Every structure is written in C-alpha cells, then in structure tokens.
C-alpha cells in the first residue's frame, strides 16, 4: 500500500523523465549513484519504493506459506476425525433407515 502511494503521488520524485525517442543506452540505473546525486533513471525515493514493494511481496509469500501450512494441518486433522467416525455414522444411518421402514410397515426391524 505504501509503495502504491509513493509511486502514484510522487512519481516524478521516483523516476527521471524521458522522451519516447530517447535511446535506451542513455538510461543509467545506479543504486548508490541515485543517493549520491549522480544521474540515474531511478531516483532515491524510487529505490525506497521498490524496496518497500519487494519487502511487501516477501512478507506476503511468507504469510501465504504459513496459511497453507495451517490449513493443511487443519484439513488433515478434520479428515482423520471424520474417517474415524465414518463407520459409526453409516451404521446409525442404516439403523435409522430400518426403523423408518419398520414404522411404515414395509420391513421388519433387524
């Protein structure tokens, strides 16, 4: 979010201006030079914004990996619990079905 604000509202302080007809060889990208006042296409505020964006991306990837790990463990635990309850659940349903059929007079209870 901070990187978005920096690049949106302070774009002229982040990047040097150029014309479409300028040759690519005229662009200079220097991390240290931009902080020392030397000419560079990416200015010091631009480098700060790029670093903030990069850190945000890394934090998002770490958060995403942690979330996936948590969800995998939770799903595995729930699957294990449901698997252990499956046979009892099926037996209860069959018994209920037998009781319903017996109440309707279609089948004798077993």
Secondary structure, DSSP 8 states (H G I E B T S, - for coil): -HHHHHHHHSHHHHB----TTS-GGG----HHHHHTT---SB-HHHHHHHHHHHHHHHHHHHHHHHHHHHHHHHHHHHHHHHHHHHHHHHHHHHHHHHHHHHHHTSS---
